[in-house]
Amino acid sequence: MILIVAIWPSRANAAGPHSIALVLEPTYTLCISGNPSCSAAGRVSAAAQYKPIANKKMNLRMKLSRAYVHSPDDAGVDDVDTTSNQGYRAATDALDLRVQLFDDDGYERTEPRAGYAYQHPIGTSGAYHSSYLSDSWFFGGRILRGTQAPARRFRLVFKLSQNTYQSAAQLPQTFLQIAPYVTFPLDTGGRWRVETGYAIQQQFAGAGRLAPYSTRLSASLTHDFNAALEGYVRAESSLSTGSRASFPSNARATTLVFGAKITL
């Protein structure tokens, strides 16, 4: 599958509707430890974003992307990823619809999403399609998040997804993920901030042995240099307690990701 996207640059901090932007995300991932064995790699992900609605109460964004490394903020195909061989991680093409809803004071209170993604085949792992629904609830004390919308300190994410494989030998897989996060601004405006979270994902059906659960513990440090440039470093530790898809039983990976988001 090849994505061909026609876009034109707009101001990165455009707040009004009908804004269009291109987002490039270069990353370098170090694999600290893993089972299977580790490797490191540098990759570049790209996305085209369109906001037909943006006001004080609601922000609607449509995003078409090709990604290699998924962050906890993005509803990617496989958020709990125990693939330790970073150099051979397959690309994911995705179409994502996100709605941000704000309270009367302009603080984000909920963020429903829906999307479809295609995971490209690589090595012995075949291609598959994924559809997903998710919602995030914000609560706790009010915080500022740099160039992002202001929100609450705590965030609770629920996500339901289904993978459908091209191979008839693999049955569809359904996953339910629950992930709490907490954000700590390090300065007045939140341009420096730390976020930590824990995700647990349960598989309900699928080919092979049913995996009891998969987990991911993450911690990140983010700095907004300006509206067009964000830098971050993120540490993640993932565990899959049973075999699913191409992952072996009790697969583990601990990674350190250095990345930037450049909005044009």
C-alpha positions in Angstrom: 0.0 0.0 0.0 1.4 3.4 -1.0 0.1 6.7 0.4 0.0 9.7 -1.9 -0.9 12.8 -0.1 -1.3 16.3 -1.6 -0.9 19.0 1.1 0.2 22.6 1.4 2.0 24.0 4.4 0.1 26.2 6.9 1.1 27.9 10.1 1.9 25.2 12.7 0.0 27.1 15.4 -3.1 27.7 13.3 -6.0 27.6 15.7 -8.9 28.1 13.3 -10.7 25.5 11.2 -9.6 24.2 7.8 -5.9 24.1 8.8 -3.7 21.6 7.1 -0.3 20.5 8.2 2.4 18.0 7.5 4.1 16.4 10.6 7.4 14.7 10.4 8.6 12.6 13.3 12.2 11.3 13.1 13.1 8.9 15.9 16.1 6.9 17.0 15.3 3.8 19.2 17.8 2.1 21.4 16.9 -1.4 22.6 18.2 -1.8 26.1 17.2 -5.4 26.5 14.9 -7.8 24.8 13.7 -11.3 24.2 14.2 -11.9 21.2 17.5 -10.1 21.0 17.7 -6.3 20.6 18.6 -4.0 17.7 18.6 -0.2 17.3 17.3 1.9 14.4 16.5 5.4 13.2 13.2 5.9 11.4 11.1 8.7 10.1 7.3 8.8 10.3 5.1 11.2 8.4 1.5 12.4 8.7 -0.9 14.8 7.0 -3.4 16.5 9.4 -6.6 18.3 8.5 -8.8 20.2 11.1 -12.2 21.0 9.6 -13.5 22.1 13.1 -11.5 24.0 15.7 -13.2 26.2 18.4 -13.4 26.6 22.1 -15.6 23.6 22.6 -14.4 21.1 20.1 -11.4 20.3 17.9 -11.9 17.7 15.1 -8.7 16.3 13.4 -8.3 13.8 10.6 -4.8 12.3 10.2 -3.4 10.1 7.4 0.0 8.7 8.4 2.8 6.2 7.8 4.4 5.4 11.1 7.1 3.1 12.4 7.2 4.0 16.1 4.0 4.7 18.0 3.8 7.0 20.9 1.3 6.5 23.8 -0.6 9.6 22.5 -1.3 7.9 19.2 -3.9 5.2 18.6 -1.6 3.0 16.5 -2.1 -0.5 15.4 -0.2 -2.2 18.2 0.3 0.1 21.2 1.7 -2.7 23.4 4.6 -3.7 21.1 7.1 -6.2 22.2 9.0 -6.3 19.0 12.6 -5.7 20.2 14.2 -5.8 16.7 13.7 -2.1 15.9 15.6 -2.2 12.7 12.9 -4.5 11.1 9.7 -3.0 12.4 7.2 -2.9 9.7 5.4 0.3 8.6 1.8 1.1 9.5 -0.5 3.2 7.3 -3.4 4.6 9.2 -6.4 6.9 9.0 -7.3 8.4 12.3 -10.3 10.6 13.4 -9.9 12.4 16.7 -12.3 14.7 18.5 -11.2 16.8 21.5 -14.0 18.1 23.7 -13.4 21.0 26.1 -15.1 22.3 29.2 -16.4 25.8 29.6 -13.0 27.0 30.7 -11.2 25.5 27.7 -9.6 22.5 29.4 -9.8 19.2 27.6 -12.2 16.7 29.2 -12.5 13.8 26.7 -10.9 12.6 23.5 -12.8 9.9 21.5 -11.0 8.4 18.4 -11.8 6.0 15.6 -9.5 4.6 13.0 -8.3 2.0 10.5 -4.8 0.9 9.9 -2.9 -1.5 7.6 0.2 -3.2 9.0 2.7 -4.1 6.2 4.2 -7.6 6.1 7.8 -8.1 7.1 9.9 -11.2 7.4 7.7 -14.1 8.5 5.0 -11.8 9.9 2.1 -11.3 7.4 0.1 -8.2 6.8 -3.1 -7.4 8.7 -5.8 -4.8 9.0 -6.8 -3.2 12.2 -9.9 -1.1 13.2 -10.1 0.6 16.6 -12.2 2.8 18.9 -10.9 4.6 21.9 -11.7 7.3 24.4 -9.6 9.3 26.9 -11.0 10.9 30.0 -9.1 13.7 31.8 -9.6 14.4 35.5 -7.7 15.9 38.4 -6.0 19.3 38.8 -5.8 21.6 35.8 -2.5 21.8 34.0 -0.9 23.6 31.0 0.8 21.4 28.4 2.9 23.9 26.3 1.6 24.1 22.8 -1.0 21.4 23.4 -4.4 22.1 24.7 -4.7 22.6 28.5 -6.1 19.6 30.3 -6.3 17.8 33.6 -3.4 16.0 35.3 -4.7 12.4 34.9 -5.8 10.7 31.7 -7.5 7.3 31.5 -7.6 5.6 28.0 -9.9 2.8 26.9 -9.3 1.2 23.5 -11.0 -1.7 21.7 -9.3 -3.0 18.5 -9.6 -5.9 16.1 -6.9 -7.3 13.9 -7.9 -9.2 10.7 -5.1 -11.1 9.0 -4.7 -11.8 5.3 -3.7 -15.4 6.0 -6.6 -17.8 6.4 -4.6 -19.7 9.0 -4.8 -16.8 11.4 -8.1 -16.0 13.1 -9.1 -12.4 13.9 -7.8 -11.0 17.2 -9.7 -8.7 19.5 -8.0 -6.6 22.2 -9.1 -4.4 25.0 -6.6 -2.0 26.4 -6.8 0.2 29.6 -4.1 2.7 30.2 -3.8 5.4 33.0 -1.4 8.3 32.5 -0.3 11.2 34.7 1.4 14.4 33.5 3.7 16.7 35.5 4.5 20.1 34.1 8.0 21.2 35.0 7.5 24.9 34.3 4.7 27.4 34.5 3.5 27.0 30.9 4.1 23.2 30.7 6.6 23.5 27.9 8.8 21.0 29.9 6.7 18.1 31.1 7.0 14.5 32.3 4.4 11.9 31.6 4.3 8.4 32.9 1.7 5.6 32.3 0.9 1.9 32.5 -1.0 0.0 29.8 -2.5 -3.4 30.2 -4.0 -5.2 27.1 -6.2 -8.3 27.1 -6.7 -10.5 24.1 -10.2 -12.1 23.9 -9.9 -14.2 20.7 -7.4 -15.1 18.0 -5.1 -17.6 16.4 -2.7 -19.7 18.5 -2.6 -19.7 22.3 -4.7 -17.0 24.0 -2.4 -14.5 25.6 -3.4 -13.8 29.2 -2.3 -10.1 28.9 0.4 -7.7 27.7 1.7 -4.7 29.5 3.7 -1.6 28.9 5.3 0.8 31.4 6.4 4.2 29.9 7.9 7.4 31.1 8.7 10.4 28.8 10.2 13.9 29.0 8.9 16.4 26.4 10.0 19.9 25.6 8.1 22.3 23.2 10.7 24.5 21.6 7.9 26.4 19.7 4.6 25.6 18.0 6.4 23.8 15.2 9.0 21.8 17.1 8.7 19.3 19.9 11.4 17.1 21.2 11.1 14.1 23.6 12.9 11.1 25.1 10.7 8.1 26.1 11.6 4.9 28.0 9.3 1.9 27.6 9.3 -1.6 29.0 6.8 -4.1 27.4 5.9 -7.7 28.2 3.7 -10.2 26.3 2.8 -13.1 28.6 1.6 -15.4 25.9 2.1 -15.9 22.1 0.1 -13.8 19.7 0.6 -13.0 16.0 4.4 -13.2 15.5 5.4 -12.6 19.1 6.8 -15.6 21.1 5.6 -16.4 24.6 6.9 -14.0 27.3 8.4 -11.6 24.8 10.0 -8.6 26.4 11.5 -5.4 25.2 13.0 -2.3 27.0 13.6 0.6 24.7 14.7 4.2 24.9 13.3 6.5 22.1 14.8 9.9 21.1 12.4 11.8 18.8 11.1 15.0 17.5 7.8 16.2 16.0 8.2 18.9 13.3 5.0 20.5 12.1 5.0 22.4 8.8 
